[in-house]
Amino acid sequence: MSTSRIKSESLSCRISPEHKRLIEKAAQVFGFSTSDFVIHTLVNVASETLRDESVIRLDKDEWNRFTSSIDRPPREPGEATQKAMELFKLGRNEDDRQIW
């Protein structure tokens, strides 16, 4: 994400002097202002965090259980499922009100 977008919001926090010096040194290494470095770093970490939340990770045993379960033939639907399918097909609930 670019830091060149129109900046209209402010974010502030208190940090220790040691952390501030560390951040300033890191910003200099990359040729960023301290503010741009902080924004760049926070946006990257936030993006990675959200991306990681949308990925499901399975170990080998979990993957094998998952794939074997979707490879099995489907079971016959139970009574509750059959009733739900009938209601869905009708588009009405039990009180005969339109629900979709």
C-alpha positions as CSV (number, residue, x, y, z in Angstrom):
1,M,0.0,0.0,0.0
2,S,1.4,3.4,-1.0
3,T,2.1,6.1,1.6
4,S,1.5,8.7,-1.1
5,R,-2.3,8.7,-0.6
6,I,-4.0,11.8,0.8
7,K,-3.2,11.8,4.5
8,S,-6.2,13.2,6.5
9,E,-6.0,11.1,9.6
10,S,-3.6,11.1,12.6
11,L,-2.3,8.3,14.7
12,S,-0.3,8.9,17.9
13,C,1.2,6.7,20.5
14,R,3.8,7.0,23.3
15,I,7.0,5.0,23.0
16,S,10.2,4.8,25.0
17,P,13.2,6.9,24.0
18,E,15.0,3.6,23.1
19,H,12.3,2.5,20.7
20,K,12.2,5.9,19.1
21,R,15.9,5.9,18.5
22,L,15.7,2.4,17.1
23,I,12.9,3.4,14.7
24,E,14.7,6.5,13.6
25,K,17.9,4.5,12.8
26,A,15.9,2.0,10.8
27,A,14.1,4.7,8.9
28,Q,17.5,6.3,8.0
29,V,18.7,2.9,6.6
30,F,15.9,2.9,4.2
31,G,16.0,6.6,3.4
32,F,12.6,7.2,4.9
33,S,11.4,9.9,7.2
34,T,10.5,8.4,10.6
35,S,6.9,9.0,9.9
36,D,6.9,7.3,6.5
37,F,8.9,4.4,7.9
38,V,6.4,3.9,10.7
39,I,3.5,4.1,8.3
40,H,5.1,1.7,5.8
41,T,6.0,-0.8,8.5
42,L,2.6,-0.7,10.2
43,V,0.7,-1.0,6.9
44,N,2.8,-4.0,5.9
45,V,2.4,-5.8,9.2
46,A,-1.3,-5.1,9.3
47,S,-1.7,-6.4,5.7
48,E,0.2,-9.6,6.5
49,T,-1.8,-10.1,9.7
50,L,-5.1,-9.8,7.8
51,R,-3.8,-12.0,5.0
52,D,-2.8,-14.7,7.5
53,E,-6.2,-14.6,9.0
54,S,-7.8,-15.6,5.7
55,V,-5.6,-18.6,5.2
56,I,-6.4,-22.0,6.7
57,R,-3.3,-24.0,7.5
58,L,-3.5,-27.8,7.9
59,D,-0.8,-30.2,8.8
60,K,-0.4,-33.4,6.8
61,D,-2.8,-35.4,9.0
62,E,-5.5,-32.7,9.0
63,W,-5.1,-32.3,5.2
64,N,-5.5,-36.1,4.7
65,R,-8.7,-36.1,7.0
66,F,-10.1,-33.2,5.0
67,T,-9.5,-34.7,1.6
68,S,-10.8,-38.1,2.6
69,S,-13.9,-36.6,4.0
70,I,-14.7,-34.7,0.8
71,D,-13.9,-37.8,-1.3
72,R,-16.5,-39.9,0.6
73,P,-19.9,-40.4,-1.1
74,P,-22.5,-38.1,0.4
75,R,-24.9,-39.5,3.0
76,E,-28.6,-39.4,2.6
77,P,-30.0,-36.3,4.2
78,G,-31.7,-36.6,7.5
79,E,-35.3,-35.6,8.4
80,A,-34.4,-32.1,9.4
81,T,-32.3,-31.5,6.3
82,Q,-35.1,-32.8,4.1
83,K,-37.6,-30.5,5.8
84,A,-35.2,-27.5,5.3
85,M,-34.8,-28.4,1.6
86,E,-38.6,-28.6,1.2
87,L,-39.1,-25.2,2.9
88,F,-36.3,-23.7,0.7
89,K,-37.9,-25.0,-2.4
90,L,-41.2,-23.5,-1.3
91,G,-39.7,-20.3,-0.3
92,R,-41.9,-20.2,2.7
93,N,-41.6,-20.9,6.4
94,E,-44.0,-22.9,8.5
95,D,-46.4,-20.0,9.0
96,D,-46.7,-19.7,5.2
97,R,-44.9,-16.3,5.2
98,Q,-42.7,-15.5,2.2
99,I,-39.1,-15.5,3.4
100,W,-37.2,-15.1,0.1
